[in-house]
Each structure stands twice: as structure tokens, then as C-alpha cells.
Amino acid sequence: MDLDPKPIPEFLALQRDEVAPPNLQGFFLEFEDFWERRLWHQLTEALLKFYEDPESGPQRIPIYKHFVLSFSDKINQLKFVTLGLSAARESKDNDEALEFLTTIATKVNKPASKDAYVYATVEVARVKLLLADMEGARKALDEAEKNLETFDSVESVVHASFYRVNADYYNAKLEFASYYKNALLYLACVNVADLSQMEQQERAYNLAIAALLGESIYNFGELLLHPILDSLKGTEHSWLRDLLFAFNAGNLTRFHGLSGHFSKQPLLEGRSSFLREKLCLSALTEAVFRRPPHDRALSFATILEETRVFPEEVEHLLMRALSLGLVRGSIDQVAEVARISWVQPKVLDKEQIENMKQRLMEWDGSVNKLGNWMESRLVAGV
């Protein structure tokens, strides 16, 4: 990234008059003015605005190499990296982009600009993922994470970048639970409305698959409440959203109605037995949740009816639910009864909320009856 020997004013005039489209030419007058007056903050903001314009693409690399680098040590290093990342997107291929980004990361690898270093390192990892260098990407992400853990605070854009690329790594490795966690953390760092419709749908689709196939994910509450899931409405993947709600409610009928779509997604089709177990566990917890706390002794026959498992699978299902922490209680094998003392909370849909309302009304009625009975006994005693 050698600097152009041409004087800065001459370089800017050339870029303005011979390269820039008419609507961007005014920026170059600002660049020269701020540069001459050494107004580095104003110059940085003007450059960021220029780089955000799609028409600036062909000029991003030349301006970065021959202008931005000449005063790079005088400006905010995180914004310097932001300019560099915008320029890197104009590289002719991923190999060139990797070289470009690696140079940026090396330049800001200083104690005073570790946040900028993390930001650049994460982008290096992203390009390595595109080049299928999984080991190199993991190494870069681990280094970024190690630095992030030392910060008391950092710009949300740095965290968002890390979680996004870390999620993409786990998605490529088909590590669904880790992808699910990092993708949700990424969404917590950004405004979903700022994402393109395509990106929203892709993220929602991958999150839905991860929620269904994650071996440690039995509560979809955070995803079901997230607006990202609504991006699937009215699309060819809307059935995935419906499937998540069916799973959450333990709705076996709805699940079987949607299972015909599995052929569209080989990952789901190949894990049908795991999905069946996961659904049966959800049906079990839903059966417990629907009952009042004083009536949570479920016979094996009731569990058979609620979960539609085979008779020989009932005990295994209960033991699996206990081991996963979905329920707490005991199993009486002789009496063939499961006594449940606690069930994992879950997000409720409208039907489940209506069921809870009915239970609360029944409880209210029971309390009123008890109150009336006690009052009548007191009166009788008088």
C-alpha cells in the first residue's frame, strides 16, 4: 500500500474531475479543505459518508491507498478500519481482500487501538471463511474473542461483527447450538430494520434450522419473540416459522401436517428421529404445563396419549426430560406414574395463554369457594 508520490491536492483534483460522478464531486472539495486545515474529525466523517455511497466503489481503494493512509495515525482508528473494510470490498477476489485486510489489522495492532484490531481481525476471519480456511478463521476469531474479553466497553459494531462472523463459522461447521447463540447475540447488537430483507430472511431461516436441530436447544422463546422470524411470513420458508410454533406448543398434529416440507431441507430430513424425540419432549412438557401444580401426577397411559410414543418409550422419554432439566420430579415404575414438581417455563402462544387464563379462573373460583366455606363455618360457630 505505497503512497502515491503525487501531491495530495493534485491527486484529489484528478479523482474529482476525471473519475468521480457529478453527484460525488463536491466531496473532494471538502476533503481538500479539511485536509489543508487539519480537521481530521470532519475529514473522517466526510470520508465515511462518501464511502457509504454505492457510486464511490471504483474510487474507494485508490483514495484509501493514496489519501487516507497519509493521515491514518491522526484519526480514530476504529473509523480508519471502517474505511479500510469498505475499500476491501472492492478487491478483485477474496485472496486480494485477505491481503488487504491483513495489512490493515497489522497496522492497528497497537495497545491503544485494540478495538480496531479486533474489528479488522474479525473481517480477516470472514474472508478466510469464504476461502474455506476453517482453521485460519477459527484462529483469528479466537484471538479476537481473547481481546474482546479484556475490554470494559467497546463499540457495538465490534461486538456485532464478531458475533456475526462467529455465527457464520458455526453455521459452516453445522454446530447448531453455537450458531443459535451467536446469531441471537449478533441480532441483539444491531437494529433488525437496518438489515436487508434478504439478510433478514437468511438469518431467520438459519436460526430456525439451528433451533430445531440444536441438541441442547429445547426452548425457542427468544427466537419466537424476535421480529426476525416475521421476515419468513409470506415466503417459501414460512412453514419453518409455523413448525417452530408447533414444536413450542408440542402440537403433534400440526407437526405431522408440516413434516411434508422436510424434503425441502436435507438437514431436517436426515434428522427425523431426533426431531420426533424433541417434539415428544415438548408435548410432554406442554402436557405438564397445562395442568395445575397440584395435579401433575401423570400416568404412563396419559403420557402415551399426550406424546404418542410407543409404550416401551415412555420411561426413556421421562428420563430424557429429567436429564435435560426440562422437568423435575420422580418416576414410580410400579404404579406407572410420573410425579412432576416443576416444568421449564416457555413462551406462550395465544392458545396457551387462553389455557392459562382458564386455569387462573378455575383457581380464582376455588379460592372464592374456600373463602365462602370458611365464612359459613365461622357464622355457624357464632
C-alpha positions as a Markdown table, in Angstrom:
| # | Residue | x | y | z |
|---|---|---|---|---|
| 1 | Met | 0.0 | 0.0 | 0.0 |
| 2 | Asp | 2.6 | 2.5 | -1.1 |
| 3 | Leu | 1.5 | 6.1 | -1.1 |
| 4 | Asp | 1.1 | 7.9 | -4.4 |
| 5 | Pro | 4.0 | 10.3 | -4.9 |
| 6 | Lys | 1.6 | 12.7 | -6.5 |
| 7 | Pro | 0.8 | 15.7 | -4.2 |
| 8 | Ile | -2.5 | 15.3 | -2.3 |
| 9 | Pro | -4.2 | 18.3 | -3.9 |
| 10 | Glu | -3.3 | 17.1 | -7.4 |
| 11 | Phe | -4.5 | 13.6 | -6.6 |
| 12 | Leu | -7.8 | 14.8 | -5.2 |
| 13 | Ala | -8.4 | 17.1 | -8.2 |
| 14 | Leu | -7.7 | 14.2 | -10.6 |
| 15 | Gln | -10.1 | 12.0 | -8.8 |
| 16 | Arg | -12.7 | 14.7 | -8.7 |
| 17 | Asp | -12.5 | 15.8 | -12.3 |
| 18 | Glu | -11.8 | 12.6 | -14.2 |
| 19 | Val | -13.2 | 9.7 | -12.1 |
| 20 | Ala | -16.0 | 10.9 | -9.7 |
| 21 | Pro | -19.6 | 11.1 | -10.9 |
| 22 | Pro | -21.1 | 14.6 | -10.8 |
| 23 | Asn | -23.1 | 14.0 | -7.6 |
| 24 | Leu | -19.9 | 13.0 | -5.7 |
| 25 | Gln | -17.5 | 15.7 | -6.9 |
| 26 | Gly | -18.4 | 18.1 | -4.1 |
| 27 | Phe | -16.9 | 15.6 | -1.6 |
| 28 | Phe | -13.5 | 16.2 | -3.0 |
| 29 | Leu | -13.6 | 20.0 | -2.3 |
| 30 | Glu | -14.5 | 19.1 | 1.3 |
| 31 | Phe | -11.7 | 16.5 | 1.5 |
| 32 | Glu | -9.1 | 19.1 | 0.4 |
| 33 | Asp | -10.4 | 21.8 | 2.6 |
| 34 | Phe | -10.5 | 19.6 | 5.8 |
| 35 | Trp | -7.1 | 18.1 | 4.9 |
| 36 | Glu | -5.4 | 21.5 | 4.5 |
| 37 | Arg | -6.9 | 22.8 | 7.8 |
| 38 | Arg | -6.1 | 19.5 | 9.5 |
| 39 | Leu | -9.6 | 19.0 | 10.7 |
| 40 | Trp | -9.2 | 15.3 | 11.0 |
| 41 | His | -12.6 | 14.5 | 12.6 |
| 42 | Gln | -14.5 | 16.4 | 10.0 |
| 43 | Leu | -12.4 | 14.8 | 7.2 |
| 44 | Thr | -13.1 | 11.3 | 8.6 |
| 45 | Glu | -16.9 | 11.9 | 8.8 |
| 46 | Ala | -16.9 | 13.2 | 5.2 |
| 47 | Leu | -14.9 | 10.2 | 4.0 |
| 48 | Leu | -17.3 | 7.8 | 5.8 |
| 49 | Lys | -20.3 | 9.5 | 4.1 |
| 50 | Phe | -18.5 | 9.2 | 0.7 |
| 51 | Tyr | -17.7 | 5.5 | 1.2 |
| 52 | Glu | -21.3 | 4.8 | 2.1 |
| 53 | Asp | -22.4 | 5.9 | -1.4 |
| 54 | Pro | -22.6 | 2.9 | -3.7 |
| 55 | Glu | -21.3 | 5.0 | -6.6 |
| 56 | Ser | -18.0 | 5.6 | -4.7 |
| 57 | Gly | -17.0 | 1.9 | -5.3 |
| 58 | Pro | -14.4 | 2.4 | -8.0 |
| 59 | Gln | -12.6 | 5.1 | -6.0 |
| 60 | Arg | -12.5 | 3.5 | -2.6 |
| 61 | Ile | -9.2 | 1.7 | -3.0 |
| 62 | Pro | -7.3 | 4.5 | -4.7 |
| 63 | Ile | -8.5 | 7.1 | -2.1 |
| 64 | Tyr | -7.7 | 4.7 | 0.7 |
| 65 | Lys | -4.2 | 4.0 | -0.5 |
| 66 | His | -3.2 | 7.4 | -1.7 |
| 67 | Phe | -5.1 | 9.7 | 0.6 |
| 68 | Val | -6.4 | 8.0 | 3.8 |
| 69 | Leu | -3.1 | 6.3 | 4.6 |
| 70 | Ser | -1.3 | 9.6 | 4.6 |
| 71 | Phe | -3.0 | 10.7 | 7.8 |
| 72 | Ser | -4.2 | 7.4 | 9.2 |
| 73 | Asp | -2.4 | 7.8 | 12.5 |
| 74 | Lys | -4.2 | 11.1 | 13.1 |
| 75 | Ile | -7.8 | 9.8 | 13.0 |
| 76 | Asn | -9.9 | 7.5 | 15.1 |
| 77 | Gln | -8.5 | 4.0 | 14.4 |
| 78 | Leu | -11.9 | 2.3 | 14.5 |
| 79 | Lys | -13.2 | 4.6 | 11.8 |
| 80 | Phe | -9.9 | 4.1 | 9.9 |
| 81 | Val | -10.6 | 0.4 | 9.9 |
| 82 | Thr | -14.2 | 1.1 | 8.8 |
| 83 | Leu | -12.9 | 2.9 | 5.8 |
| 84 | Gly | -10.4 | 0.1 | 5.1 |
| 85 | Leu | -13.2 | -2.5 | 5.2 |
| 86 | Ser | -15.3 | -0.5 | 2.7 |
| 87 | Ala | -12.3 | -0.3 | 0.4 |
| 88 | Ala | -11.5 | -4.1 | 0.8 |
| 89 | Arg | -15.0 | -4.9 | -0.6 |
| 90 | Glu | -13.8 | -3.6 | -3.9 |
| 91 | Ser | -11.0 | -6.1 | -4.2 |
| 92 | Lys | -11.0 | -8.2 | -7.3 |
| 93 | Asp | -11.1 | -11.5 | -5.4 |
| 94 | Asn | -11.0 | -12.9 | -1.8 |
| 95 | Asp | -7.3 | -13.5 | -1.9 |
| 96 | Glu | -6.6 | -9.9 | -2.6 |
| 97 | Ala | -9.2 | -8.9 | 0.0 |
| 98 | Leu | -7.4 | -11.1 | 2.6 |
| 99 | Glu | -4.0 | -9.5 | 1.9 |
| 100 | Phe | -5.6 | -6.0 | 2.1 |
| 101 | Leu | -7.4 | -6.8 | 5.4 |
| 102 | Thr | -4.3 | -8.5 | 6.9 |
| 103 | Thr | -2.3 | -5.3 | 6.3 |
| 104 | Ile | -4.9 | -3.2 | 8.0 |
| 105 | Ala | -5.1 | -5.5 | 11.0 |
| 106 | Thr | -1.3 | -5.4 | 11.3 |
| 107 | Lys | -1.3 | -1.6 | 11.1 |
| 108 | Val | -3.7 | -1.1 | 14.0 |
| 109 | Asn | -2.3 | -3.9 | 16.2 |
| 110 | Lys | -1.3 | -1.5 | 19.0 |
| 111 | Pro | -2.2 | -1.2 | 22.7 |
| 112 | Ala | -4.2 | 2.0 | 22.1 |
| 113 | Ser | -6.3 | 0.6 | 19.2 |
| 114 | Lys | -7.1 | -3.0 | 20.2 |
| 115 | Asp | -10.8 | -2.4 | 19.4 |
| 116 | Ala | -9.9 | -1.5 | 15.8 |
| 117 | Tyr | -7.5 | -4.5 | 15.7 |
| 118 | Val | -10.4 | -6.8 | 16.8 |
| 119 | Tyr | -12.7 | -5.3 | 14.1 |
| 120 | Ala | -10.1 | -5.9 | 11.4 |
| 121 | Thr | -9.2 | -9.4 | 12.7 |
| 122 | Val | -12.8 | -10.5 | 12.5 |
| 123 | Glu | -13.0 | -9.4 | 8.9 |
| 124 | Val | -9.9 | -11.4 | 8.2 |
| 125 | Ala | -11.7 | -14.4 | 9.7 |
| 126 | Arg | -14.7 | -13.7 | 7.5 |
| 127 | Val | -12.7 | -13.7 | 4.3 |
| 128 | Lys | -10.9 | -16.9 | 5.4 |
| 129 | Leu | -14.3 | -18.5 | 5.8 |
| 130 | Leu | -15.1 | -17.5 | 2.2 |
| 131 | Leu | -11.8 | -19.2 | 1.2 |
| 132 | Ala | -12.8 | -22.3 | 3.2 |
| 133 | Asp | -9.8 | -21.9 | 5.6 |
| 134 | Met | -11.7 | -23.0 | 8.6 |
| 135 | Glu | -8.7 | -23.4 | 10.8 |
| 136 | Gly | -7.4 | -20.0 | 10.0 |
| 137 | Ala | -10.8 | -18.4 | 10.6 |
| 138 | Arg | -11.1 | -20.1 | 14.0 |
| 139 | Lys | -7.7 | -18.9 | 15.0 |
| 140 | Ala | -8.5 | -15.3 | 14.0 |
| 141 | Leu | -11.8 | -15.5 | 15.8 |
| 142 | Asp | -10.3 | -16.9 | 19.0 |
| 143 | Glu | -7.7 | -14.1 | 19.0 |
| 144 | Ala | -10.5 | -11.5 | 18.5 |
| 145 | Glu | -12.5 | -13.1 | 21.4 |
| 146 | Lys | -9.5 | -13.1 | 23.7 |
| 147 | Asn | -9.1 | -9.4 | 23.1 |
| 148 | Leu | -12.8 | -8.7 | 23.5 |
| 149 | Glu | -12.8 | -10.2 | 26.9 |
| 150 | Thr | -10.2 | -7.7 | 28.1 |
| 151 | Phe | -12.4 | -4.7 | 27.2 |
| 152 | Asp | -14.6 | -2.9 | 29.8 |
| 153 | Ser | -16.6 | -1.5 | 27.0 |
| 154 | Val | -16.4 | -1.4 | 23.2 |
| 155 | Glu | -18.5 | -0.1 | 20.3 |
| 156 | Ser | -21.5 | -2.3 | 19.5 |
| 157 | Val | -20.3 | -2.5 | 15.8 |
| 158 | Val | -17.2 | -4.5 | 17.0 |
| 159 | His | -19.3 | -6.9 | 19.0 |
| 160 | Ala | -21.8 | -7.2 | 16.2 |
| 161 | Ser | -19.1 | -8.0 | 13.7 |
| 162 | Phe | -17.6 | -10.7 | 16.0 |
| 163 | Tyr | -20.9 | -12.4 | 16.7 |
| 164 | Arg | -21.9 | -12.3 | 13.0 |
| 165 | Val | -18.7 | -14.0 | 11.8 |
| 166 | Asn | -18.6 | -16.4 | 14.7 |
| 167 | Ala | -22.1 | -17.4 | 13.9 |
| 168 | Asp | -21.2 | -17.9 | 10.2 |
| 169 | Tyr | -18.3 | -20.1 | 11.3 |
| 170 | Tyr | -20.5 | -22.4 | 13.4 |
| 171 | Asn | -23.1 | -22.5 | 10.7 |
| 172 | Ala | -20.5 | -23.7 | 8.2 |
| 173 | Lys | -19.5 | -26.3 | 10.8 |
| 174 | Leu | -23.1 | -27.3 | 11.4 |
| 175 | Glu | -22.7 | -26.7 | 15.1 |
| 176 | Phe | -26.3 | -25.6 | 15.6 |
| 177 | Ala | -26.4 | -24.7 | 19.2 |
| 178 | Ser | -23.3 | -22.4 | 19.0 |
| 179 | Tyr | -24.7 | -20.8 | 15.8 |
| 180 | Tyr | -28.0 | -20.2 | 17.5 |
| 181 | Lys | -26.4 | -18.5 | 20.5 |
| 182 | Asn | -24.0 | -16.3 | 18.4 |
| 183 | Ala | -26.7 | -15.4 | 15.8 |
| 184 | Leu | -29.0 | -14.1 | 18.5 |
| 185 | Leu | -26.2 | -12.2 | 20.2 |
| 186 | Tyr | -25.5 | -10.6 | 16.8 |
| 187 | Leu | -29.1 | -9.6 | 16.4 |
| 188 | Ala | -29.0 | -8.1 | 19.9 |
| 189 | Cys | -26.3 | -5.7 | 18.7 |
| 190 | Val | -28.0 | -4.4 | 15.6 |
| 191 | Asn | -31.3 | -2.9 | 14.5 |
| 192 | Val | -33.0 | -5.6 | 12.5 |
| 193 | Ala | -34.7 | -2.9 | 10.4 |
| 194 | Asp | -31.3 | -1.9 | 9.1 |
| 195 | Leu | -30.7 | -5.4 | 7.6 |
| 196 | Ser | -31.8 | -6.0 | 4.1 |
| 197 | Gln | -34.9 | -8.2 | 3.6 |
| 198 | Met | -32.7 | -10.9 | 2.1 |
| 199 | Glu | -30.3 | -10.9 | 5.0 |
| 200 | Gln | -33.3 | -11.0 | 7.5 |
| 201 | Gln | -34.8 | -14.0 | 5.8 |
| 202 | Glu | -31.5 | -15.8 | 5.5 |
| 203 | Arg | -30.7 | -15.2 | 9.2 |
| 204 | Ala | -34.3 | -16.3 | 10.2 |
| 205 | Tyr | -34.1 | -19.4 | 8.1 |
| 206 | Asn | -30.7 | -20.5 | 9.6 |
| 207 | Leu | -31.9 | -19.7 | 13.1 |
| 208 | Ala | -35.0 | -21.8 | 12.6 |
| 209 | Ile | -32.9 | -24.8 | 11.4 |
| 210 | Ala | -30.5 | -24.4 | 14.3 |
| 211 | Ala | -33.3 | -24.2 | 16.8 |
| 212 | Leu | -34.8 | -27.4 | 15.5 |
| 213 | Leu | -31.6 | -29.3 | 15.2 |
| 214 | Gly | -29.6 | -28.0 | 18.2 |
| 215 | Glu | -29.2 | -30.8 | 20.6 |
| 216 | Ser | -29.2 | -28.5 | 23.6 |
| 217 | Ile | -32.0 | -26.2 | 22.5 |
| 218 | Tyr | -35.4 | -27.1 | 23.9 |
| 219 | Asn | -36.7 | -23.6 | 24.5 |
| 220 | Phe | -37.2 | -21.4 | 21.4 |
| 221 | Gly | -38.6 | -18.5 | 23.4 |
| 222 | Glu | -36.1 | -15.8 | 22.5 |
| 223 | Leu | -36.4 | -16.7 | 18.8 |
| 224 | Leu | -40.2 | -16.9 | 18.8 |
| 225 | Leu | -40.4 | -13.4 | 20.3 |
| 226 | His | -37.8 | -11.9 | 17.9 |
| 227 | Pro | -39.1 | -9.8 | 14.9 |
| 228 | Ile | -36.5 | -11.5 | 12.7 |
| 229 | Leu | -38.8 | -14.5 | 12.5 |
| 230 | Asp | -41.6 | -12.4 | 10.9 |
| 231 | Ser | -39.4 | -12.0 | 7.8 |
| 232 | Leu | -40.3 | -15.6 | 6.8 |
| 233 | Lys | -44.0 | -14.7 | 6.6 |
| 234 | Gly | -45.3 | -15.0 | 3.0 |
| 235 | Thr | -42.2 | -16.6 | 1.7 |
| 236 | Glu | -41.5 | -20.2 | 0.6 |
| 237 | His | -40.0 | -20.8 | 4.0 |
| 238 | Ser | -43.0 | -19.7 | 6.1 |
| 239 | Trp | -43.6 | -23.3 | 7.1 |
| 240 | Leu | -40.4 | -23.2 | 9.2 |
| 241 | Arg | -41.9 | -20.4 | 11.3 |
| 242 | Asp | -45.1 | -22.5 | 11.7 |
| 243 | Leu | -43.0 | -25.5 | 12.6 |
| 244 | Leu | -41.2 | -23.7 | 15.4 |
| 245 | Phe | -44.5 | -22.6 | 17.0 |
| 246 | Ala | -45.8 | -26.2 | 16.6 |
| 247 | Phe | -42.7 | -27.5 | 18.4 |
| 248 | Asn | -43.0 | -24.9 | 21.2 |
| 249 | Ala | -46.6 | -26.0 | 21.8 |
| 250 | Gly | -45.9 | -29.7 | 21.4 |
| 251 | Asn | -48.6 | -29.8 | 18.7 |
| 252 | Leu | -48.2 | -33.2 | 17.2 |
| 253 | Thr | -51.0 | -32.8 | 14.7 |
| 254 | Arg | -49.6 | -29.6 | 13.4 |
| 255 | Phe | -46.1 | -31.1 | 13.2 |
| 256 | His | -47.2 | -34.0 | 11.1 |
| 257 | Gly | -49.0 | -31.6 | 8.8 |
| 258 | Leu | -45.8 | -29.7 | 8.2 |
| 259 | Ser | -43.4 | -32.6 | 8.1 |
| 260 | Gly | -44.1 | -33.0 | 4.3 |
| 261 | His | -41.8 | -29.9 | 3.9 |
| 262 | Phe | -38.8 | -31.8 | 5.3 |
| 263 | Ser | -37.8 | -33.0 | 1.8 |
| 264 | Lys | -37.0 | -29.3 | 1.0 |
| 265 | Gln | -34.3 | -29.3 | 3.7 |
| 266 | Pro | -31.9 | -32.4 | 3.7 |
| 267 | Leu | -30.7 | -31.5 | 7.2 |
| 268 | Leu | -34.2 | -31.9 | 8.7 |
| 269 | Glu | -35.0 | -34.9 | 6.6 |
| 270 | Gly | -31.8 | -36.7 | 7.8 |
| 271 | Arg | -32.6 | -36.0 | 11.5 |
| 272 | Ser | -36.3 | -37.0 | 11.5 |
| 273 | Ser | -35.9 | -39.4 | 14.5 |
| 274 | Phe | -34.2 | -36.7 | 16.6 |
| 275 | Leu | -36.9 | -34.2 | 15.7 |
| 276 | Arg | -39.6 | -36.7 | 16.7 |
| 277 | Glu | -37.9 | -37.2 | 20.1 |
| 278 | Lys | -37.6 | -33.4 | 20.5 |
| 279 | Leu | -41.3 | -32.9 | 19.7 |
| 280 | Cys | -42.4 | -35.7 | 22.1 |
| 281 | Leu | -40.4 | -33.9 | 24.8 |
| 282 | Ser | -42.1 | -30.7 | 24.0 |
| 283 | Ala | -45.5 | -32.4 | 24.1 |
| 284 | Leu | -44.7 | -33.9 | 27.5 |
| 285 | Thr | -43.7 | -30.5 | 29.0 |
| 286 | Glu | -46.8 | -29.0 | 27.4 |
| 287 | Ala | -49.0 | -31.7 | 29.0 |
| 288 | Val | -47.5 | -31.0 | 32.4 |
| 289 | Phe | -47.7 | -27.2 | 31.9 |
| 290 | Arg | -51.4 | -27.4 | 31.1 |
| 291 | Arg | -52.2 | -29.0 | 34.5 |
| 292 | Pro | -52.3 | -27.1 | 37.8 |
| 293 | Pro | -49.4 | -27.6 | 40.2 |
| 294 | His | -51.5 | -29.8 | 42.5 |
| 295 | Asp | -52.5 | -32.2 | 39.6 |
| 296 | Arg | -49.2 | -33.1 | 38.0 |
| 297 | Ala | -49.1 | -36.8 | 38.6 |
| 298 | Leu | -49.3 | -38.2 | 35.1 |
| 299 | Ser | -49.9 | -41.9 | 34.4 |
| 300 | Phe | -47.9 | -43.6 | 31.8 |
| 301 | Ala | -51.2 | -44.0 | 29.9 |
| 302 | Thr | -51.8 | -40.3 | 29.9 |
| 303 | Ile | -48.2 | -39.7 | 28.7 |
| 304 | Leu | -48.8 | -42.2 | 25.9 |
| 305 | Glu | -51.9 | -40.3 | 24.8 |
| 306 | Glu | -50.2 | -36.9 | 25.0 |
| 307 | Thr | -46.9 | -37.7 | 23.3 |
| 308 | Arg | -47.9 | -40.6 | 21.0 |
| 309 | Val | -44.8 | -42.5 | 21.8 |
| 310 | Phe | -44.7 | -46.3 | 21.9 |
| 311 | Pro | -45.4 | -47.9 | 25.3 |
| 312 | Glu | -41.8 | -49.1 | 25.7 |
| 313 | Glu | -40.6 | -45.5 | 25.1 |
| 314 | Val | -42.4 | -43.8 | 28.0 |
| 315 | Glu | -39.8 | -44.3 | 30.7 |
| 316 | His | -37.0 | -43.3 | 28.4 |
| 317 | Leu | -38.8 | -40.1 | 27.4 |
| 318 | Leu | -39.3 | -39.2 | 31.1 |
| 319 | Met | -35.7 | -40.0 | 32.0 |
| 320 | Arg | -34.6 | -37.9 | 29.0 |
| 321 | Ala | -36.8 | -35.0 | 30.1 |
| 322 | Leu | -35.4 | -35.2 | 33.7 |
| 323 | Ser | -31.7 | -35.4 | 32.5 |
| 324 | Leu | -32.2 | -32.4 | 30.2 |
| 325 | Gly | -33.7 | -30.3 | 33.1 |
| 326 | Leu | -37.0 | -29.9 | 31.2 |
| 327 | Val | -38.9 | -31.2 | 34.2 |
| 328 | Arg | -38.2 | -32.2 | 37.8 |
| 329 | Gly | -39.9 | -34.9 | 39.7 |
| 330 | Ser | -39.9 | -38.7 | 40.2 |
| 331 | Ile | -41.0 | -41.8 | 38.3 |
| 332 | Asp | -42.9 | -44.6 | 40.1 |
| 333 | Gln | -42.3 | -47.5 | 37.8 |
| 334 | Val | -44.5 | -49.9 | 39.8 |
| 335 | Ala | -47.5 | -47.6 | 39.7 |
| 336 | Glu | -46.6 | -46.3 | 36.3 |
| 337 | Val | -46.9 | -42.7 | 37.3 |
| 338 | Ala | -44.6 | -39.7 | 36.9 |
| 339 | Arg | -45.0 | -37.1 | 39.6 |
| 340 | Ile | -43.7 | -33.7 | 38.3 |
| 341 | Ser | -42.9 | -30.9 | 40.7 |
| 342 | Trp | -41.5 | -28.4 | 38.2 |
| 343 | Val | -41.6 | -27.8 | 34.4 |
| 344 | Gln | -39.3 | -25.5 | 32.4 |
| 345 | Pro | -41.1 | -22.2 | 31.6 |
| 346 | Lys | -41.8 | -21.5 | 27.9 |
| 347 | Val | -43.1 | -18.8 | 25.6 |
| 348 | Leu | -46.8 | -19.0 | 25.2 |
| 349 | Asp | -48.8 | -18.6 | 22.0 |
| 350 | Lys | -52.4 | -17.3 | 22.1 |
| 351 | Glu | -53.9 | -20.7 | 22.6 |
| 352 | Gln | -51.6 | -21.5 | 25.5 |
| 353 | Ile | -52.4 | -18.0 | 27.0 |
| 354 | Glu | -56.1 | -18.8 | 26.8 |
| 355 | Asn | -55.5 | -22.1 | 28.6 |
| 356 | Met | -53.6 | -20.3 | 31.3 |
| 357 | Lys | -56.4 | -17.8 | 31.6 |
| 358 | Gln | -58.8 | -20.7 | 32.2 |
| 359 | Arg | -56.6 | -22.2 | 34.9 |
| 360 | Leu | -56.4 | -18.8 | 36.6 |
| 361 | Met | -60.2 | -18.5 | 36.5 |
| 362 | Glu | -60.5 | -22.0 | 38.0 |
| 363 | Trp | -58.0 | -21.1 | 40.7 |
| 364 | Asp | -59.9 | -17.9 | 41.4 |
| 365 | Gly | -63.1 | -19.9 | 41.7 |
| 366 | Ser | -61.5 | -22.4 | 44.1 |
| 367 | Val | -60.3 | -19.6 | 46.3 |
| 368 | Asn | -63.7 | -18.0 | 46.4 |
| 369 | Lys | -65.4 | -21.3 | 47.3 |
| 370 | Leu | -62.8 | -21.8 | 50.1 |
| 371 | Gly | -63.5 | -18.3 | 51.3 |
| 372 | Asn | -67.2 | -18.8 | 51.3 |
| 373 | Trp | -66.9 | -22.2 | 53.1 |
| 374 | Met | -64.7 | -20.6 | 55.8 |
| 375 | Glu | -67.1 | -17.7 | 56.3 |
| 376 | Ser | -70.0 | -20.1 | 56.6 |
| 377 | Arg | -68.2 | -22.1 | 59.2 |
| 378 | Leu | -67.4 | -19.0 | 61.2 |
| 379 | Val | -71.0 | -17.9 | 61.1 |
| 380 | Ala | -72.1 | -21.4 | 62.2 |
| 381 | Gly | -69.7 | -21.3 | 65.1 |
| 382 | Val | -71.1 | -18.0 | 66.3 |
